[in-house]
């Protein structure tokens, strides 16, 4: 990759670390399958902020959702039989969660109650859903990753319309992961973890996609994971294998490289804080959240505008 100017390198700082009493230092089925059997006391993902400035994160292997207040204090919101990953607010009190075991589920943040939202497609279980994003019209885009990869490029990208109609947009992705939308909503960015890249998916007026291409190519042992877009349209890419967050311009050139603490696994990211100008990043290796003040705010996130599945 030829760059006219080398990217600015900045260091992420530790915002908060999971308290010891929440850590589970024991074997889990998820870690046996995804971490080579290594004891994994937590694996944080899915950061998202509520309107009061609280940060919510998932803990995949132990089926937990945590709330972190602006001072960095942790509280347990829910614990259930699942493997929650990505989250977005449907409305002020309801989180929609992509759960590897259970499909799409809802969380009432006031009560901690989990209920099914979309468990199957045409009576067939999903491969293992991963991340999600709403557009301005209430359409939900979500990835179905499972154990797909270059050996099995069968991961899927879906759109769930507010009417409940489910559209299969892509079925040939080697490990679809994070999703984010351009400011005008006409392009979807798709992290392709095992392909070590990000795809650019044009969303056409008739609801189809075409001319899907590779937007950005990374390197290292584990490729792009969570994605976010800022108010200027730059794409931010969490890369856990490198412990980086790439900040890419419209040409996919890295303008900044945000480096995590040594040994970190930067899995996902969200904008928060005053004015939405602070970037928060889950570091799953250490069970902590990193952060950094940015020069522009993140793009506001949308919720559900009409009733979908029940």
TABELQUI-V504583 format. One record per pair of residues at least 24 apart in sequence whose C-alpha atoms are under 8 Angstrom apart, sorted by sequence separation. I is the first residue (numbers start at 1). GAP is how many residues later the second one is. If there is no record, write none. Layout:
# TABELQUI-V504583
I_GAP, I_GAP
This chain:
# TABELQUI-V504583
59_24, 60_24, 138_24, 149_24, 150_24, 196_24, 240_24, 241_24, 242_24, 59_25, 60_25, 103_25, 104_25, 148_25, 149_25, 150_25, 240_25, 241_25, 58_26, 59_26, 103_26, 148_26, 149_26, 196_26, 197_26, 198_26, 239_26, 240_26, 271_26, 272_26, 58_27, 100_27, 101_27, 148_27, 196_27, 197_27, 239_27, 240_27, 271_27, 58_28, 100_28, 127_28, 147_28, 194_28, 195_28, 196_28, 238_28, 239_28, 270_28, 58_29, 99_29, 100_29, 146_29, 193_29, 194_29, 238_29, 30_30, 31_30, 57_30, 99_30, 100_30, 145_30, 193_30, 238_30, 260_30, 30_31, 98_31, 99_31, 145_31, 192_31, 193_31, 238_31, 29_32, 77_32, 98_32, 144_32, 145_32, 192_32, 193_32, 28_33, 79_33, 98_33, 143_33, 144_33, 191_33, 192_33, 28_34, 77_34, 78_34, 80_34, 98_34, 143_34, 191_34, 77_35, 78_35, 143_35, 191_35, 78_36, 143_36, 191_36, 216_36, 142_37, 190_37, 215_37, 141_38, 189_38, 46_39, 47_39, 48_39, 50_39, 169_39, 45_40, 46_40, 47_40, 48_40, 169_40, 45_41, 46_41, 48_41, 51_41, 226_41, 227_41, 228_41, 50_42, 225_42, 226_42, 227_42, 228_42, 225_43, 226_43, 238_43, 86_44, 87_44, 88_44, 98_44, 149_44, 150_44, 85_45, 86_45, 87_45, 88_45, 149_45, 150_45, 85_46, 86_46, 88_46, 100_46, 130_46, 131_46, 132_46, 133_46, 135_46, 149_46, 178_46, 183_46, 130_47, 131_47, 132_47, 133_47, 177_47, 178_47, 179_47, 180_47, 182_47, 130_48, 131_48, 133_48, 177_48, 178_48, 179_48, 180_48, 181_48, 183_48, 136_49, 177_49, 178_49, 179_49, 180_49, 183_49, 135_50, 183_50, 182_51, 30_53, 19_55, 16_56, 18_56, 15_57, 16_57, 232_64, 231_65, 230_66, 231_66, 233_66, 230_67, 231_67, 230_68, 231_68, 229_69, 230_69, 231_69, 228_70, 229_70, 228_71, 46_85, 131_95, 183_116, 162_142, 162_143, 163_143, 164_143, 162_144, 163_144, 164_144, 162_145, 163_145, 164_145, 162_146, 163_146, 161_147, 138_164, 140_164, 138_165, 139_165, 135_166, 136_166, 138_166, 134_167, 135_167, 136_167, 137_167, 138_167, 133_168, 134_168, 135_168, 137_168, 138_168, 133_169, 134_169, 134_170, 118_191, 117_192, 118_192, 117_193, 116_194, 70_203, 91_212, 89_213, 90_213, 91_213, 89_214, 90_214, 88_215, 53_219, 53_220, 47_221, 49_221, 45_222, 46_222, 47_222, 48_222, 49_222, 44_223, 45_223, 46_223, 47_223, 48_223, 49_223, 47_233, 47_234, 47_235, 45_237, 44_238, 44_239, 45_239, 44_240, 43_241, 42_242, 43_242, 44_243, 43_244, 44_244, 42_245, 10_246, 12_246, 7_247, 8_247, 9_247, 10_247, 11_247, 12_247, 13_247, 14_247, 6_248, 7_248, 8_248, 9_248, 10_248, 11_248, 12_248, 13_248, 6_249, 7_249, 8_249, 9_249, 10_249, 11_249, 12_249, 3_250, 7_250, 9_250, 11_250, 17_269, 18_269, 17_270, 18_270, 17_271, 16_272, 17_272, 15_273, 16_273, 14_274, 15_274, 16_274, 14_275, 15_275, 14_276, 15_276, 13_277, 14_277, 12_278, 13_278, 12_279, 13_279, 12_280, 11_281
